[in-house]
Amino acid sequence: MLKELHGHTDTIHSMSFSADGTLLVSGGLDNCVRVWDMGQALKTSTNSSSSGTVVSAELKASYQTKNATVHYVQFSSYNLVSAAGAYTVLD
């Protein structure tokens, strides 16, 4: 293990690297797709968010769904990200 990335608040279901290996995208049970800059991965800095949680400096973007668990993320050959999830019905 080279680096522990902080940002997701629950289980990660899927991860994918870009073709050149500089970006990582992840998604999971926290209803969020996150984009990480792996060029920063060997640096040891972390930041605290306004809520006080620790967030890795490598985290470059975060996209929240309304209520869909993210089950699949994948980079295309054109460096676009596809994501798929399942909507959870709350009773």
CORRASUL-V937264 format. One record per pair of residues at least 6 apart in sequence whose ideal C-beta (glycine too) atoms are under 8 Angstrom apart, sorted by sequence separation. I is the first residue (numbers start at 0). J is the second residue. D is the distance in Angstrom with one decimal. If there is no record, write none. Layout:
# CORRASUL-V937264
i	j	d
I	J	D
I	J	D
This chain:
# CORRASUL-V937264
i	j	d
16	22	7.0
17	23	7.6
26	32	4.6
47	53	6.0
48	54	5.0
74	80	5.8
75	81	6.5
16	23	5.5
17	24	7.9
25	32	7.3
26	33	7.3
46	53	7.5
47	54	7.2
73	80	7.1
15	23	7.3
24	32	6.5
25	33	5.2
45	53	5.2
46	54	5.3
72	80	6.2
73	81	5.1
14	23	6.2
15	24	5.3
24	33	7.1
45	54	6.8
46	55	7.7
72	81	7.1
73	82	8.0
14	24	7.0
15	25	8.0
24	34	5.3
25	35	7.0
45	55	5.7
46	56	5.9
71	81	7.5
72	82	4.8
14	25	4.5
23	34	7.5
24	35	7.4
45	56	6.4
71	82	6.6
13	25	6.9
14	26	8.0
22	34	6.2
23	35	4.3
44	56	4.4
71	83	4.3
13	26	5.4
22	35	6.8
69	82	5.8
70	83	6.0
71	84	7.5
11	25	5.2
12	26	6.2
13	27	7.3
22	36	6.5
23	37	5.4
42	56	6.6
69	83	7.6
70	84	5.5
11	26	7.1
12	27	4.6
21	36	7.0
22	37	6.4
42	57	8.0
69	84	4.5
70	85	6.1
11	27	4.0
12	28	6.9
21	37	5.6
68	84	5.3
10	27	5.2
11	28	7.8
20	37	6.4
21	38	5.4
39	56	5.8
40	57	5.8
67	84	3.8
68	85	5.5
7	25	6.7
9	27	5.9
10	28	4.5
39	57	4.4
67	85	6.2
4	23	8.0
9	28	3.8
67	86	4.8
68	87	6.3
7	27	5.8
9	29	4.1
35	55	7.4
37	57	6.9
62	82	8.0
64	84	6.2
66	86	6.1
67	87	7.1
8	29	4.5
16	37	7.4
36	57	5.2
66	87	5.5
7	29	5.3
35	57	4.7
8	31	7.9
35	58	5.9
36	59	4.9
66	89	7.2
7	31	6.7
34	58	7.6
35	59	6.6
33	58	6.0
34	59	5.1
7	33	6.5
34	60	4.1
6	33	5.3
33	60	7.0
34	61	7.6
33	61	5.0
6	35	7.7
32	61	7.4
33	62	7.6
31	61	5.8
32	62	4.5
4	35	6.0
31	62	6.7
31	63	5.2
32	64	7.7
30	63	6.2
31	64	7.1
30	64	4.6
30	65	7.6
4	40	7.9
30	66	6.5
22	59	8.0
30	67	6.1
32	69	5.6
2	40	4.8
30	68	6.1
31	69	6.8
1	40	6.2
2	41	6.7
30	69	6.8
1	41	6.6
5	45	6.3
28	68	5.4
32	72	6.1
27	68	7.2
27	69	5.8
26	69	3.0
8	52	7.6
26	70	7.4
26	71	7.3
26	72	4.5
34	80	7.6
5	52	7.7
25	72	6.5
5	53	4.8
6	54	5.3
24	72	4.8
32	80	7.4
5	54	5.7
6	55	5.9
5	55	4.7
24	74	6.6
32	82	5.1
4	55	4.7
3	55	7.9
6	58	4.5
22	74	7.5
2	55	7.8
4	57	5.9
5	58	7.9
4	58	7.3
30	84	7.6
2	57	7.5
6	61	7.0
12	68	7.3
13	69	6.9
18	74	6.7
22	78	8.0
24	80	5.1
26	82	5.7
12	69	6.3
13	70	6.4
15	72	5.2
17	74	4.9
12	70	5.0
13	71	5.0
14	72	6.8
15	73	4.8
16	74	6.9
18	76	6.9
24	82	7.8
26	84	7.2
12	71	7.4
13	72	4.7
15	74	5.0
13	73	7.6
18	78	6.6
17	78	5.7
15	80	7.5
